[in-house]
């Protein structure tokens, strides 16, 4: 490794690289006027990695005692020739980069310590520096150098540090943890939803994320949300948390067959098709229920509701069954209404969840009032659909509405029985 030489303002790094290439901006050639960013990629042998790349530009603290750091170190020492593929690599921002095709030497210049330096891959970088003197075999690491990112550097650093090494859902799919709910998804009104769900990252041809499915059915977890006091608001605001809960319950279930009885997702297998059909039914009929409640109301004028504009070719479809609809409603309208029908779920004698009453009938009866309450609450929150989705009081009111209706029904039944 040829280490650094420096001036007061410029630091220059030189090293031999493999497979150097550049990815020009699709918006035009980089120059001093346009400053369109250019991305360069190459592989660098770990012994040639510079030992003083600036780290102040990395927003994430490097904790080398975490499980992620331990996994990186384990991969580094594995000696299988694939570290440069398995590891995400090191990303840096630079003022300039050049490449000598004869010598295969790359030269990187950094001028401003506030915007030039390591952006992501800090754990990989520090682990390499700490351990490379113990490695005798050739090991390469992938470098990505971005030139021309000074004007949007904070956004770039933030964006590059929000991902995880491998998404939890991809690992869960690899470990077949979604098989539990794939069975009830095979026939939703004659449709096999599994063919339309993205169970792994970058499954771009699938229209539904598995996180969305899990966040919907999680609303009926009567183990974690047994009454009106505890509401599944997280299904709106924290879909990844719902996914983590699913994986947690599945992991516990795998320890023993008896653990199935403690996994709410296992218990709700038989009602999952109804839950998803109910979600779709609510989404497709909200505007009708609003019209029933407010005869002169214009659902399409509500904040957060989308409506097809004249002359537009855009069409809206329901999230689950992909049915064409006139209005696209925010999830914050749908989920609290859906979750309220948890009041109609109970454990059967076999421990599995079952309906105490038909949720579709209850929605047909209470839907107009529920939608009116939803719109009124949204207005009281400043016509803010996002605030509505996080308002536990609203979720509680809708749940109590269904619960009271069911209890009144039981009372009427008992009265009729006593008369006979």
PAFI-861302 format. One record per residue: residue in three letters; x, y, z of N, C-alpha, C, O in turn. Coordinates in steps of 0.05 Angstrom, whole numbers, plus 5000, padded with zeros to 4 digits. Layout:
BEGIN
ALAXYZXYZXYZXYZ...
REM end
This chain:
BEGIN
UNK501749765000500050005000501750255000503650275016UNK501250434982502650694982500850884998498750974988UNK501750955022500051115039499951405030501151475009UNK498751555045497851825038500052035037501852035054UNK499752215017501352455020499352685021497152665009UNK499952895036497853095041499053375038501353425043UNK497253555031497853845033495953955054494553805067UNK495954215058494254325078491354285072489654255091UNK490654295047487854275039487054015026484653935027UNK488853875014488153634998489553395008491953395014UNK488053175011489152915017488752734992486652724981UNK490852594985490752424962491552144969493452094984UNK489851954959490251674965490751524939489351564919UNK492851354938493451204914493750904922494850834943UNK492550734905492750444910492050294885490550394868UNK493150054882492449884859489649764864488949684886UNK488049744842485349644845484749434823486249404804UNK482549304827481549104808478749184798477149294813UNK478249134773475549164761474449454764472149484772UNK476049654758475249934761473149994740473449924716UNK471050134748469050224728467650474739467650514763UNK466450624721464950864730462150844719461650734698UNK460250964734457450974726456651264724455851394744UNK456751384700456051664696453151724704451451544703UNK452651964711449852044717448152034692448952114671UNK445651924695443851924672442952204664441652234643UNK443552404681442752674675444852844661444553084657UNK447052704653449052854637451852824649452152724671UNK453752904633456552874641457253064665456253284666UNK458852954682459753114705461753334696463653274681UNK461353574705463253794700462954004722461153974739UNK464554204721464554404743461954564743461354694763UNK460454564721457954724720455654554730454154634747UNK455254314718452954154724453354004751451453964765UNK455853914756456453764781454653524784453953444806UNK453853394762452353154764454052934776456252884766UNK453152804798454852614812455452374794453952284777UNK457852264798458752024784459551814805460851884825UNK458851574800459451354818461651184806461551104782UNK463751124822465950944813465950704831465550724855UNK466550474820466750224835469250074828470250084806UNK470349934849472649764844473049584868471849624889UNK474749384865475549214887478349284896480049344879UNK478749284922481349354933482249134953480749054970UNK484649044949485748844967486048964995486949194998UNK485148815015484948945042487649045053487649225069UNK489848935044492449035053493049305041494849445052UNK491649385020492149645007490149855015490250085006UNK488249785033486249975042487750195059489150125078UNK487450445052488750665067487850655096485550595103UNK489750725114489150705143488150965155487750975179UNK487751175139486751425151484651565134484751805130UNK482751405123480551525109478851685130478251575151UNK478151935124476552085143473951955151472551845133UNK473251955177470851825186468752015197466551935204UNK469352275198467452465209464952485192462852585201UNK465152395167462852405149460952175152458852175140UNK461651985169459851755173458051815197459051845219UNK455351815193453551885215453151665235451851715256UNK454151425230453651205248456151145264458351125253UNK455751115290458051045308458750745303456950585299UNK461250685303462150405298462550265325464450315339UNK460650085330460849915354461649635345460049495334UNK464149565350465249315340464549075357465548855352UNK462949115378462148895395459348795388458348605401UNK458048915368455348825360455448565345457548485335UNK453148445342452948195327453648235297454848065284UNK452848475287453448535259456448555255457448445236UNK457848685273460748715271462048435273463948385258UNK461048275291462248005294461847835268463547685261UNK459547875255458947735230460847825208461747655192UNK461448085207463248185187466048075191467347985172UNK466948065216469547955223469747665216471747565205UNK467647515222467547235216467747185186469147005177UNK466347355170466447325141469147395131470147275111UNK470447595143473147675134475147445137476947415120UNK474847295158476747075164475946815151477346615153UNK473746805137472746555127474446435105474546195101UNK475846605090477746515070476346345048477346135040UNK474046445038472646305017472746454991471546374971UNK474246684991474546834966472046994958471847104936UNK470147024977467647164970467047394988464747494987UNK468947495004468347715021467447955006465648105015UNK468648014983467948244967465148234956463948434947UNK463947994956461247954946459247964969457048084967UNK459947824991458047805014457848065029455748125041UNK460048215030460048465045459148705028459748705004UNK457648885039456649115024458849305015458549454996UNK461149295029463349465021463549725035462249775055UNK465149905024465750165036465050375016465750364992UNK463550575025462650795007463951055017463751125041UNK465151204999466351455006465551674987464951624963UNK465551914997465052154981467852284976469452304994UNK468352364951470952484944470652724926468552754913UNK472752884925472753114907473353024878472353144859UNK475052824875475852734849477052454850478052374871UNK476952314828478252054826479252014797477952104778UNK481551894795482651824768483751544769484251434790UNK484051434745484951154743486951124720486451204697UNK489251014727491350964707490950674696491450484711UNK490250654671489550384660492150214658491949974658UNK494450344655496850184651497850064678498549824679UNK497750224699498750134725496550024743497049904764UNK493950064734491649984750491650124777490750014798UNK492650374778492750534802490450734802490050884782UNK488850734823486750934827487851154846489151094865UNK487151404840487951634856485451784865483951874848UNK485151804890482751944901483652194916485552194931UNK482252414911482852664924480452754942478152734934UNK481052844966479052944984479953224993482253265000UNK478053414992478753694997477353815022478453975036UNK474853725026473353845048472653625068471053445062UNK473653635093473153425112470253405121469553205133UNK468653605115465853595123464153435104461953335111UNK465053405079463453255059465053035044463852895028UNK467653015050469252815037470252615057471552695077UNK469652365053470552155071468651915071467151885052UNK468851745091467151505093464251585098463651735116UNK462451475081459651525084458251285097456651315116UNK458951045088457750805098459850575096461750595080UNK459550375113461550165113463650205134465850095132UNK463050375154464950435175465850185191468150165199UNK463850015196464549765211466449595195468449495206UNK465849565169467649405152470449525151472349375154UNK470549785148473149915147474849875172477149795170UNK473649915195475149895220475949605226478049545236UNK474149415219474749135223477049045205478748885214UNK477149145181479349085163481949195175483949045175UNK481949435184484449555195485449405219487849375223UNK483549315236484349175260485348895256486848785272UNK484548765234484948475231486648395207487248155204UNK487248585189488548495164491448385168492348235151UNK492748475190495448365194495448075202497547945203UNK493047965208492847685215492047515191491847265193UNK491547645168490647495144492847485124493947685116UNK493447245115495647205096494547165067496047225048UNK492147065064490947035038489947295026489447485041UNK489647305000488547544988485547564993484047374988UNK484747795003481947845008481348124997482848315002UNK479148144982478448404970475948514983474248364992UNK475748774982473348914992472349104970474049224955UNK469749134967468649304947468649594956467749654978UNK469549774939469450064944467550194925467450134901UNK466050384935464350554918465150844924465050924948UNK465950994904466751274908464851454893464351414869UNK463751644907461851834894463152104892463952224912UNK463252204868464452464863462252664855460652604837UNK462152894868460253094860457753094878455653194869UNK457952994902455552974920455453194941453853174959UNK457253394938457453594960454853744965454253804989UNK453353794945450953964948448653824963446953954975UNK448753554963446653404977447853204996446652995001UNK450153255006451553065023450052965047449952725052UNK448753145063447253045087445152845080444752645094UNK443552905058441552715050442652445041441552235046UNK444952465027446352225017447252045041446851805041UNK448552175060449552025083447351895099447551665108UNK445152045102442851935116441651695101440951495113UNK441251725075439951515059441651265059440551045060UNK444351295057446051065055446350915082447450695083UNK445351035103445650915129442950825141442850775165UNK440950805125438350705135437850415129436050295141UNK439450295112439050015105440549835125442349925139UNK439749575126441149385142442649195124442149195100UNK444449035135446148875118444448675101444948655077UNK442548545112440648385098437948415111437748405136UNK435848465096433348515108432348275123432848045116UNK430948325145429948115162427947935146427747695150UNK426348065129424347905115425647715095424747495091UNK427947795083429347615064430447375079430347155069UNK431547425103432547205119430247025128430546775127UNK428047145136425746995145424646815122423846585127UNK424646915098423746765075425646535070424846305064UNK428246595072430246385068429946155088430345925081UNK429146225112428846035134425945915135425245775153UNK424345985114421645875111419845955134418045795141UNK420146185145418446275167415746375158413946405174UNK415546445132412946535122411146315114408846355106UNK412146065114410445835106407945825124405845725115UNK408145925148405945915167403446055156401245965159UNK403946285143401646435133401246415103399246515092UNK403046275090402646235061400246055054398946095034UNK399745865072397445685067394845835066393345805046UNK394145995086391546145084391446355062389346445054UNK393846425051393946625030393446495002393246644982UNK393346235002393146094976390346134962390146104938UNK388346194978385746224966384246454980382746414999UNK384546694969383046924978381247004955382147134936UNK378746924957376846954935377946844909377646964887UNK379046604911380046464887382746554877383646464856UNK384046734892386646834884388846734903388446734927UNK391046644891393346574908395046814911396646894894UNK394746944935396147194940399147154941400747344937UNK400046914947402946864949404446944924406747024925UNK403046924901404346994875404647294872406147384854UNK403347444889403347734886404747884909404648124911UNK405947724927407147834951410247824949411347624941UNK411548054956414448064957415347964984415148115004UNK416347724985417347615010420247675015421347635037UNK421647774995424447844997424948124986423148234973UNK427348234991428048494980428148484949428648274937UNK427748714937428148744908426348564892426948514868UNK424148474904422248314888420348504875417948524881UNK421348654856420048894845417548824828415848994823UNK417348564819415048494802412548424819410448364808UNK412848424845410648364863409348614874410848804880UNK406748634875405448884882404848924912404249144920UNK405148704928404448734957406948654973408248454968UNK407648814992409848755011408848575033406648615043UNK410448375041409648205062409248355088407648285105UNK410748575092410448745116407548855117406448865139UNK406448925094403649025094401648815102399848865117UNK402048565092400248345099400348295129398348275142UNK402848285140403148225168401948445185400748395206UNK402348695177401348925192398248925192397049015211UNK397048815172394148795170393048585189391248635205UNK394148345187393148125204393948155233392548045251UNK396048305239396948355266394848505282394848485307UNK393048645269390848785283389048595298387548675316UNK389148335292387348145304388847965324387947745331UNK391048065334392547925355391247985382392048175395UNK389347815390387947865415389647785439388747825462UNK391947675434393747615456395247865465395447915489UNK396148025447397548275453395548505457396148695471UNK393248485444391248705446388548585453386748565436UNK388248505479385848365487383348525491381148425493UNK383648795493381348965500381649235488383449285471UNK379949425496380049695484382449855494383150055481UNK383549785517385749945528388349925512389950105512UNK388749695499391149655484390449635454389149445446UNK391249825439390549845411393049805393395149905399UNK392749665371394949605353395749835334395849795310UNK396250065346396950295330399450255314399950375293UNK401150075324403750015311403349905283405149915266UNK400949785277400449675251400349895230400749845206UNK399750145238399750365220402550495219403550555197UNK403750545242406150705243408750555242410850665237UNK408650295248411150135250410849865238410749655252UNK410649855211410349595198412649405203412349165205UNK415049525204417449345209417349225237418349005242UNK416149375256415849265283413949025282414448825296UNK411849045267410048815264411448575252411048345261UNK413148625233414748405221416548285242416848035243UNK417848445258419648345279418048175299418947965308UNK415548265305413948105324413147835312413147635326UNK412547835286411947585272414247395274413947155281UNK416747495269419147325270419647235298420447005302UNK419247405317419647335346417847105354418746905366UNK415247135347413346915354414046655340413746445351UNK414946685315415546445300418046305312418046055314UNK419946465320422346345332421746195358422745985363UNK419946315373419046185398417545925392417845725407UNK415945935372414345705364416045465355415445235360UNK418345535342420045325332421445165354422344945350UNK421445275378422745135401421244895410422344705420UNK418644895406416944675414414344685400413244905394UNK413244455393410644445380408544565398406544685389UNK408844535424406944645443406844955441404945075449UNK409145075432409245365430407345475409406745715409UNK406245295391404345395372401945525385400845725375UNK401245425409398945535423399445815434397545955442UNK401945895434402646165444403246355421403846595426UNK403046265396403546435373400946535362399546385349UNK400346795365397746895355397546875325395246845315UNK399746885310399546865281398846575273397446535253UNK399646385289398746105284395846075290394345945275UNK394946205312392246175321390246295301387946215300UNK391146505287389246645269389246535240387946655223UNK390546315236390746205209388046175195387646245172UNK386046075210383446025198381846285192380046275175UNK382546505205381046755200382546945182381547155175UNK385046885175386647065158385247125132385247355124UNK384146935118382747005093380547205097380247395081UNK378947175118376847365124377947645131376847845122UNK380147645145381347905153382148055128381548295125UNK383447925109384348055085382048135067382148355054UNK380047965065377648045049376148275062375148445048UNK376148285089374848505103376348765098375148975093UNK378948755098380548995093379949095065379449335061UNK379848915045379248985018376349105015375949305001UNK374548985030371749075029371449355041370049525030UNK372849395063372749665075373949875057372750085052UNK376249805045377649995028375850075004375850304995UNK374449874993372849924968370150064974368850154955UNK369350074999366650185005366650425024364550515031UNK368950525031369050755049367550995038366051125053UNK367851035012366451275001363351235002361951425005UNK362450984999359550935000358550975029356351095033UNK360050885048359250915076359251205084357551295099UNK361151355073361151645079358751785067357551965079UNK357951695043355551815030353051745046351251905048UNK353051505057350751425074350551605099348351665108UNK352851675110352851835134352552135129351252275145UNK353652225107353552515100352552535072354152515053UNK350052565068348852545042349952745022350152694998UNK350752985032351853185013354853205015356053395005UNK356053005028358953005031360452925006359452764990UNK362753035002364452964978366952814989368852944998UNK366852554986369052394997371752464984373752464998UNK371652514958374152574944375452834952377752874946UNK373953004966375053264975376453245002377753435011UNK376253005015377452975041380452965039381552855020UNK381853085059384753085059385752795061384952645078UNK387552725043388752455043387452265023388652065016UNK385052335014383652164995384452244966384452484960UNK385052054950385752104922383452034904382151834908UNK383052194883380952134864382052174836383752354831UNK381152014818382052034790381252294778378852374779UNK383152444766382552694754381652654725382252464712UNK380052844716378952834689381252824669383152984670UNK381052634650383152614630385552444638387252384621UNK385752374664387952224673387551924667385351824667UNK389751784661389651494656390251334681390251094681UNK390851474703391451344728389051194739386851304739UNK389350954748387250804761388050724788390450674794UNK386150694806386650604834385550324838383550244826UNK387050174855386249894860386449844890388049964904UNK384749654899384949584927387649434932388749314915UNK388549464957391149364964391349054962393448944954UNK389248914970389348624972388548494947390048344935UNK386148534938385048384915385348534889384448434868UNK386548774889387148914865384748994848384849004824UNK382449044862380049124848380149424842381049574859UNK379249494819379249774811377249934828374949844831UNK378150164838376450324855376550614846378550704834UNK374550764853374451054845376151224863377351414853UNK376251164889377751324908379951154921379550914926UNK382251284926384351144941384551274969385251514972UNK383851114989383751215016386351175031387750975026UNK387151345049389551305065389251065084386951015093UNK391350935089391350705108390350785135389150625150UNK390751035143389851135169386851145171385751145193UNK385451145149382551115149381650825153379750765167UNK383150645139382350365138383050205163381350065174UNK385550225171386550045193385050075219384349865231UNK384450315229383050325254380250205253379250085272UNK378950235230376350105226376649805226375149665239UNK378549705210379049415209379649305237378449105245UNK381349435251382249345278379949325298380049165316UNK377949485294375649485313374249215314372949155334UNK374349065292372948805290374448585305373648355306UNK376748665317378048485336376248415359376548215373UNK374348595365372448555386370648315381369248215399UNK370648215356368947985349370547725347369547525337UNK373047725357374747495355375147375383375447525403UNK375147115385375646975410377046715404377146615381UNK378246595425379546335422377446115424375746115442UNK377545925405375745705406376745495426378845525438UNK375345275428376145065447378844945439380244835457UNK379544955414382144845405384345055406386644995398UNK383845285417385845495419386145675395387645865396UNK384745605373384945755349382945985350380845975362UNK383646205336381846435335379446385318379646245297UNK377146485326374746455310372946705314373346855333UNK371146735296369346965298367046905317365846695316UNK366447095334364047085351361547175336359347095342UNK362047335316359847435298361047505272363547535269UNK359447535251360347595224361247885222359648065225UNK363847935218364848215217363848365193363548615194UNK363148225171362048365148359248485154358648705145UNK357648325168355048425176355248665194353748865192UNK357148655213357548875231358549125217357749345224UNK360249085197361249315183358949445166358749685165UNK357349275154355149375138353249545156352049735147UNK352949465181351149595199352449855211351150055214UNK355049835218356350055232358150225214359150435223UNK358650135190360550265173360150565169362050715170UNK357650655164357150935160357951105184359251315181UNK357251005208358051155232361051145236362251345245UNK362250925229365250905233366651095214368551225223UNK365851115190367151295171366651585179368451755177UNK364251645188363651925197365451995221366552205222UNK365651805240367451855263370351895254371752065265UNK371151745234373851765224374352035212376452165217UNK372552125195372852395182372752615203374352805202UNK370952595222370752795243373252805260374253025266UNK374352575266376852575282379152695266380852835277UNK379252625241381352735224381253045223383353175224UNK378853145221378553435221379353565247380553775248UNK378753425269379453525295382553525299383553675316UNK383853365283386853355284388153525263390453485256UNK386553715252387653895232387753775204389453855188UNK385853595199385753455173388453325166389553355144UNK389453185186392053065184391752755185391552645207UNK391652625162391252335162393452185177392851975189UNK395852285177398052145191397552155222397951955235UNK396752385232396152405260393752225268393652115290UNK391852205249389552035254390451745258389451605276UNK392251645241393151375243394551305269394651075277UNK395651515281397151475306395551535331396551525354UNK393051615327391251695349389951455363387951355353UNK391151355384390151115398387251155408385750965409UNK386551405414383751465423381751395402379551295408UNK382451455377380651405355380351105351378051005348UNK382550955352382450665350380650545372379050365367UNK380950655396379450555419376450605416374850435422UNK375750845406372950915402371550725382369350635386UNK372950665360371850485340371550205351369550065346UNK373550115366373449845379371049835397369549635397UNK370650035414368450045433365750045419363849935429UNK365650165396363150175380362349895372360049815375UNK364249735362363649465354363149285379361249125379UNK364749325399364449165424361649215436360349025445UNK360749465437358149525448355949405432353949305443UNK356249415406354149305388353949005392351748895393UNK356248875396356148585400354848515427353248325429UNK355548665448354448615474351448675475349948525488UNK350548875461347648935459346248705445344048625452UNK347548585425346448355411346148125430344147985429UNK348148075447347947855466345747905486344247715494UNK345448155494343248215513340548165501338748045514UNK340248235476337648185462337147885460334947795463UNK339247745454339047455452338047335478336247165479UNK339347415500338647315527335747385534334347225545UNK334947625527332247715533330147545517328147465528UNK330847495492329047325476328847045486326746915486UNK331146935496331146665507329546655533328146455537UNK329746865549328246855574325246875569323646775585UNK324447015548321647035541320546775532318246705537UNK322246625517321246365507321446145528320745915523
REM end
